[in-house]
């Protein structure tokens, strides 16, 4: 059985453990698994794996004894349960950082740590876009003069080193290329990273409201009333508009110009009132 490091779903780990024991040909069953962990219910572990039950702190301690894991693997499992069962994204991020610290270096790639870090700060994707421009210079001071967002030269230097070291931008004779590298293999980590990114750019939008002239930005808001049945259609319209803008922008870049800018274009849509309770 593989070590737990790199798993992002404790239920998947329990399922793999069960399948491994089952493959040993010793008649291992969910009843035996539950009994080994000290549960009176013969199908408790099965219900946990299927997502029908969560693990309480006491249940976690029973499970780790049944799994025969110790040391940092035991701590990894405890934190992973907290990460998976937590609802608040800010706390999930704390648990994810704890997982990274106790994961051996050679296993960290399985946690998608580089992609999560990339989406954790607005400067990473912005520099990645800038690096593809014809006039780009990998000089932190030059970059600092071109950025509108709040970033120190130290921040920029660190971000450049990160992007180059992890292959988000690749230097060649003509400058830099930007390969498609962001692949998040786990739903848990994907949701964590994407929510973290949206919070980051929302904070930056607040700063832009104060830092930029009205002529250099466009902020707007619209309050509308819709029947619940039209919400899906509204989301589809926004997705299509976002796609149209992207295709239009790509067409503008067919002939690289010297006056290119990196633009942040945000979309947010959310209900401001609750649905009426059904009688």
N, C-alpha and C positions, 0 to 999 in steps of 0.2 A: 504494500500500500504506500502510495506517495505521501510525502510529508504535506502538511496543511498549507504551508507557505504558498502564496499566489492565489489561493481561493478567495473569491469575493462573495460567496453565498454559502453560509454554513449548512443549509439544507442540502445543497449539492454535495458538499463534503460528506455529510451523513449518508447520502444515497450511494456515493462512490465507496464508502467504507463498507456499507451493507453488501453491495455487489461484489466487492473484493472478498469478503468473508464467505459469501455464497459460492463464489467460484472455487473456493478451497475444497469443495466437495464434502463438507462435514455436516450437511443438513442445517446450516445456519438459517434461522427464520426471524421474522420481526418479533415473534414472541420471545425468542431467546435473546435478541438484541435488547428488548425492553427490560427483560428480567436481569440481564447483565448490568444494565444501568440502574437497577433498583426501582423500577416502576411496576406498580401492581397491574396497570392496564396493559394487556398483551399487545395492543396495537398503537400505543402512545407514540412510539418513534415513527411509525408509518404515517400517522396523522401529522406529525411535525414535518416530515419530509414533504408531504403533499401540501403543506402550507395551511392546514386546518387547525393547527395548534402552534402557539409560540412557546418559547422556553423562558421560564422564570429564572431568577438568579439561583434558586435552590436546584431547579431542574438542570441548569447548566453544569453545576458541580457533579450531579449524578452522571450526566452524559460523559463528561471528560474522564471520569473513572472508568466508565464502560468502554471508552475508546482507548484506554491505556496510553494516553499522551501526557507528557510531563514538560516541565521547563517552559521555554518560550513558545512551544507549540500549544501548550495548554493556555497560555496567556493570549496567544493569537486567536484561539477559538472563542475565548470569553469576549474579546473585543469585537470579533466578527459578528457574534450574536447581537451585541449592542448596536453595531453599525446597521445590520439588516433590519432590526426591529425598531430603530429610532425613526421618528417622523420629521423632526426638525433638521433641515439641511445644514445649519451652522454646527450642530452637534455631530452630525454624520461626518463632517469635514474633520473635526477633532479626532474622532475614532479612526478615520482613514489615515491621518498623520501618525497615530499610534501604531497602526498596522505597518506602515512604511518603516518605522524605526526598528521594529523587531523582525522584519523580513530580511533574510540574507540577500546581499547585493545581487547575486546571480539570479534571484527569483523575483526581483522588483519589477522587471519588465512585464511579468504576468499580471501585475496590479495596474498596468497602464499608468504608472506614476508620471512619466514624461508628458503624456497627453493631458493628464489632470493638471499638472503644473502649467502647461501651455495655456490652458483655459482659465487659469486662476488670476491673470492680470492682463489688463487691456493692452499693455505694451508689447506682449509677445506676438499676437496676430497682426498688430499694426506694423511692427518692424519687419515681419515676414512679408507683408505686402510691399513695404518700402524697398526691401532688398531686391525685388523683381524690377524696379524702375531703372531705366537706363543711366540716370545720373547719380545713382545711389553711391554713397561713400560709407565704409564701415568705420567711420570716425565718430566716436560718441559726442564730440563737441559739435560736429556738423549736423548730426542727427538731432541733437538738442535744439539747435536753431530752427529746425524744420518741424518739430513736433508742436502741437497746440496743447496737448495734454500735459498734466503736471508730472514730470519725471526728472530726476536728478541725473547728472552724468554717470554717477555710480550705478543707478538703476539701469541706465541704457547699456553700460558696459557689461553688467551682469546678464542682461537679457540677450545681448549679442552672443556672449559666450555660451549661454544655454542653447540658443537656437542652432549655433554651429556645432556644438558638441553632440547634440542629440539628433542632428540631421534634418532639422526643420528648414534650414537653408544650407545650400552647398555651394562653396566657392569654386569657380573655374576661371579660365583665361578671360572670359568676357564679362565676368562679374559674379552674380549669384543666381542659382536656380532654386525654385521652391517646390520640391516634390510633395505629392499628396501623402501625408504621413499620419494624419490624425485618425487612428483606428482604435475605438473603444470597444473591447470585446465583451464587457459585462454590462447588463442593464443597470445594475446597482451603481457602478462607477460612472457609466454614461450619464445617468440622471444627476449624480452628484456634480460631475464636471460641468454639465450644461447649465444647471441652476446657478452654480458658482460663477460661471461666465456672465450670465444675465445680470446677476447682482453687481458684478464688476462694472459692466457698461452702463448700468443704470446710475451708479455712483458717478461715473465719468460724465454722464449726461447732465447731472446736477452741476458739476464743475463747469461744463461748457456753457451753461446758462449764464454763469457769472463771468467767465473768462473771455468769451468770444463776442465780437460785435454782432448786432442783429443781421447785418448784411452777410455774415459768414456762416450763419446757422439758420435752421428752420425748425421751429417748435410749434406744434399744433395739438389740439385735443378736441374730441367730439363726444358728446353724450347723446345716445340714441336709445329708443325703446323698441324692442323686437319681441315677437313671440318666441317661445323656447324652441319651436320647431325650425326656426330660421338661423339659430346659432351656428349650426354646422355649415350652412351655406355662407355665412359671413366669414368663417374661418377659411373656407375654400377660396373666397374672393381675395382675402389678404395673402394667402399662400401664392395664388396666381400672380397677384400684383408684385409680390416680392420676387418671384421668378422672372417676371417681365423686366423689372428694374435690373436684375442681375444680367440678363441676356443683353439688355441695352448697354449696360456698362462694359460688358465684354466686347461688344461691337465697337465701342469708342476706343478700345485699346488695341485694335488691329494695327494701327500705325502709331507706335510709341511716340509720345510728345515729351518735351522738356519741362512742361508746366504741370505734370501729373501731381495729384494730391490723393492721399488715402482718406476716404470718407467713411464715417460710421453712420449707418442708416438703421435705425431701430424700429421694431414693430412691437407694440403691446396692445393686447385686447383682453379685458377681463370684466366680469359682471360687477356692478356696483350695488346690486340689490339681490336678495335671495328669491328663489322660486316660491310661489304660493304653495302652502301645504295642501296636499290632496285631502279632500273631505271624504 
